[in-house]
Amino acid sequence: MHTTAGERIIIRGGTVGAPDRHGLIIEVRGDEGQPPYMVRFDDGHESLVYPGPDCVIEHVPHAG
């Protein structure tokens, strides 16, 4: 998984009925866009995330 700061991440709910968690990647700590990522979730909580198969990155198109 590769990403850059400013892109969004979605972590799917782990059980039936569990809500998805959405957040903004504010820092990429791995080499060349690799995890871990510092994420600010929409509820304001910040956490270091090592994404698993339940994660989706929303890549933002770059102008240029």
C-alpha positions in Angstrom: 0.0 0.0 0.0 1.4 3.4 -1.0 0.0 6.8 -0.3 0.9 10.4 0.5 -0.1 12.9 3.2 -3.4 14.6 2.3 -5.2 11.5 1.1 -8.1 9.9 2.9 -8.3 6.4 4.4 -11.4 4.3 5.2 -11.2 1.5 7.7 -14.2 -0.9 7.2 -16.1 -1.9 10.2 -14.9 -5.3 11.5 -18.3 -6.7 12.3 -21.8 -6.6 10.9 -23.3 -3.2 11.8 -20.0 -1.7 12.8 -19.5 1.7 11.2 -16.6 2.5 8.9 -13.9 4.9 10.2 -12.8 7.7 7.9 -9.7 9.9 8.3 -7.1 12.1 6.8 -3.5 10.8 6.4 -1.5 13.6 7.9 1.9 11.9 7.8 3.5 9.0 6.1 6.2 7.5 8.3 7.4 4.6 6.1 9.7 4.7 3.1 8.3 5.7 -0.3 4.7 6.0 0.8 4.7 2.8 2.9 3.0 2.4 6.3 2.7 3.3 9.0 0.5 6.4 8.6 -0.4 9.0 11.1 -4.2 9.5 10.6 -6.5 12.2 12.0 -9.9 10.5 12.1 -13.1 12.6 11.4 -13.9 12.5 15.1 -10.6 14.3 15.8 -8.7 11.3 17.2 -5.2 10.8 15.9 -3.6 7.4 15.6 -0.7 5.6 14.0 -2.2 3.1 11.5 -0.7 0.0 9.9 -3.4 -0.6 7.3 -4.7 -4.1 6.8 -7.0 -5.7 4.2 -10.0 -3.8 5.7 -8.5 -0.4 4.7 -9.1 1.6 1.5 -7.0 4.6 0.4 -8.9 7.3 -1.5 -6.3 8.7 -3.8 -6.8 12.4 -4.5 -6.1 13.4 -8.1 -3.2 15.9 -8.2 -3.6 19.0 -10.3 -0.9 19.7 -12.8 
